Amino acid sequence: MFIIHSDYNLRFFMFWQEEAKKEHFTLPETIQDVVFNIFSNILPIDHSFLLEQALLKHLPWLNEVDAGIFNISVADGNGWVQNHKNGFYYPSKRSKLIIRLPKDKLNETKQLLGKTLYLDKYEIKIIKFLKPKLLSDIPILFAKKIVCNETMSENDFLQDAFEQLKTLDISVKKMIVGLKNHIKTDTNIIHTRSLMVADLKKYESITLQEKGLGNYRLLGCGLFIPHKDITSI
C-alpha cells in the first residue's frame, strides 16, 4: 500500500507491504510411488526394456494407466559394486523396485510380492512391499532420462524441455542438462539426456512428477525425483 506521511515540513511517500503468509500446501495422494525391496545378484545397466516387459507380464494394465517404472536403484559408490565397463552392476540390499502409478492401483501391485521377475537370463526377486511414498514438493527435481534426438544440441534440448514444461503450466527459471544415454529395446535405440529443473513452486514440482516429461514412461524416461542440491548435478 502507499502511505503519505506528514510531519511539519517533512513529507514522504513509501511503499510498504507486509510479508505474505506462507501458503499452506497439502501433498496430493493422486499419484504415488509404490516401493519394493528386492534381491538380485546382477543386472545389466541397460535393463529398462527387460524390466518393462517382465512387469507387464504380471501387471498388463500398466500400459493403460498413467504409470512409470524406475530403473532398479543402484547408486554410484556408497557400497555398491559396479562394473560399468562390462555393462553390469550388482544391486545391494538397499536397492529398490519403484513404480509410479495412480493411488487406486497401489493394492493391485501387491501381487508382485514373492514373485520373481525374469529379465532374460537375469532375475529380480520381490521380497517386501514397503509403504507407498507420496510425491515431494521440493523445488529441485532431477530426471536421469528424458527422450531426445540423438543429434540434438544441449541448447536445443533445453529449448525443447522448456516448451514441454510450458504446456504443463510450469514457469521455468533454472534448468541444467546432463549426461547422454540410450535404451535398447527389441526394435530400436532410444536416446536420452538427464535434466535438472530448479526453483519450482510447490504445485509445479508436484505437477512435473505426476505428468512427467516426454514419452516412454514405462522405460523410466521422463520421471523426476527430488534432488536436494544443484551443485551435485
N, C-alpha and C positions, 0 to 999 in steps of 0.2 A: 504494500500500500504506500501511497505518497503521503508524507506528513509535512505540514508547514509549521515551523516553529518560530515564534516571535518573542523576543526578549529585549525591550527598549530598542536600541539601534541594531540589534543582532537579528538577522532573519535568514533562515536557510531552509533548503528542501532536502529531504532524504528519502531514500527508498529502503524500506525495512520489511523483510519477510522472514517470519519465524520458520525454523527448520520443520519441514513436513514430517509428520509422524510416519514411521516405517509401516509400510503396508503389510498387513498380515497375509501370509500366503500358505495355503494348505496344499500339501503334496497330493496330487490326484492318484487314484488307485486303478485307473482305467487300463494302463499298460504296466506290466511288472516283469521282473526278471526271475525266472524260476532257476534254482541252483541245485546241482547235484554234486556230491563227492563221487569221484571215480577212481578206478585203478587201471593203469595201462603201463606196460613195460617200455614201449617205444612207439613213436608216431612219426610219420613224415611231416616235415614242416608245412608243406603244402597239402593239407588234409581237408580243405574246405568242401570240395565236391564229394569226397568219400564220406565225410560226416553228414552232409546234407542227405545223401542217398540212404545212409544207414538209418537216420532218424525218420525219414519218410516211410520206411517200411513199417515202423511202429506207430507213427503219427502222421498218416497221409493227409490229414486236414491242415497241416502246416502250410501247404500251398494255397489254402483258401482263406486264411486269416492274415491279419497284419502282424506277422511274426518275423523274427530274426534269430539266426543261430551264430553265436560267437565261436571262434576257434577255441580249441581247448587251451586254457590259460597256462602258459609257461613263461615265466619272466626271464629276462636276461640276467644271469648271475644269481645272487642271493640263494645259493644252494642248489640251483637247477643245473644239471649237467647237460650240455647241449653239444651237438655235433653238426653245426650248420654247414660245414664243408661238404659233408656227405648227404645233406638234406634231411637229417633226422634229429629228433631230440627226445629226451627221456623225462616224461612227466613225473612230478613228485606227488607226495600225499596231499599237498595243498592245491594241486591242480583241480579245476572245476569244469563241469559242463554247464553252460549258461544259455538259456533260451529266453528271448524277449517276446512276450505274447500278451494277448488280452486277458484280463483278470478271469473272465468266465471260462477260460481254457486251462487254468492252472491245475485243477484237480485231475484233468484228463492226462496230464503229463506224468502223474504218479505211477502209471502203468509201466513206466520205464524202470522203476526200482527193481533191482535184481536181474535185469536183462543184461545181455552182452551185445554191444554194437560191433558189427563186423565191417571194418574198413579195409576191404580187400584182404590182405593177409595179416592185418593188424586188428587188435581188439581193445575195446573200452568197456570195462565192467562198471555198471551203475550201482553204487553201493549204499548211497544215502540221499534222501530227499531233504534238502535244507529249507528253511523258511524263505519264501519268496521276498525279493527286495523291491521296495518302491524306487522309482526313478529319483534322481537328485536334482535340486535346484541350484547347484553350484554354477558359478558364472563361466567356468572354463571347461570345455569339452574336447575330447580327442577321439578321432576315428583312425584306426590303423589302415583301413582300406576304403577308399572312395573310387568308384569306377571312373576311368578316364580313357582318353585316346592315347595310344602308345606314343604318338609323335607330339602330343600336346606340351607346350612350354609351361613353366611354372606360372607365368603371368596369365596365360590362357586358362590354366586350371583354376586359378584363384578367381578369375572373372566368371567362369562357368559356375563355380561354387557360389559366388556372390549372387548370381541370377537365380539359382535354385533356392537359396536361402530367402531371397526377396519374395518368392512365391509362397513361402511359409509365413510371411509377415514378420520376418526376423531382420532387424536392422543391424547389419554387420559393422563392427567397429575394429576388430582385430582378427586377422587370420594368419596362420603360418602353414605353408605347405611342406610336407616332409618326404620320406623315402618312397621310391618306386618299388612296386612289387607286381606279382602276377598270380593268377589262379588258373590251374589247368583243369578243364572238365573233359568229358568224353568226346566233345566235339570241337572245342576251341580254347583259346587262351584269353583270359580277361585281365586287362591291365588296370592297375590301381595306384593310388598315391595316398599317403597319410595326410591328415588335416587336423589342425587345432583351431578352434574358434573361441575367442575370449571376450570378456566384458558383456556377457549375455545377461539380459534381465531374467528374472526367475521363470516367468511364463515362456520366454524364448528358449531357455535351457530345456524345460520340460517338453516343449513342442518339438525341438530338434531330436530329442531322444525318442519321442513317440513316433514321429514321422520318418526319421532317418533322412539320408540324402542319397539320391540315385537308386539304381537297381541292384538286384542280386542280394537281397537281404538274407536269404537262407544260406548264402555262401559267406556270410559275415561282412558283407560290404555295406557301407553307409550307416553303420551302428556306432553311436557315440557313447563314451563313458566319461564320468567326471575325472578331471585332472586338477591337481592342486597347484601346480606351478608351471608358468610359461617357460621359465629358463631351462627346464629339464627336457623340453622337446628337442 
